[in-house]
Amino acid sequence: MRHYEENSASAAGRIVALAMVVDGALAPSELRALTRTRLLEHIDIDIDTFHGLLEDLCNDLLTSSVKQGHVELAPATIDSLLGEVTDPDLRRRLLRAMWAIADADGVLADAEATLLARACAMWSAESRFIKESVDA
């Protein structure tokens, strides 16, 4: 699996791409959900660049994660991909987009639930993920 610079548009885009394909299918409703989140605008990549990230991810998965005829992501691989994003604001935005994508087709597949749970657990366990309220 290739590595991207920490907090880069490529690292963030790949996580979104993973959320779209982790269940084994890319639904048109997921692409529409991604558009509604405006995440690509926030990370400053266009749809063609995103499609390239998606293609690279799929190629990486096929060469590194195929077990007994299907793609299996090891927890360490998921953690490695999630670990490339350390910025708390970017993590929050990614989680919102990932949830929107997972909900887009009306089915929360086991693989989607696993990815979302891992992101929530890993990212919220670190400081500054949750915005602290300030008393006025």
PyMOL commands that set and color helices and strands:
alter all, ss='L'
color gray80, all
select helices_A, chain A and resi 9-21+28-37+39-43+47-64+75-82+88-104+110-124
alter helices_A, ss='H'
color red, helices_A
select strands_A, chain A and resi 66-67+70-71
alter strands_A, ss='S'
color yellow, strands_A
deselect
rebuild
show_as cartoon
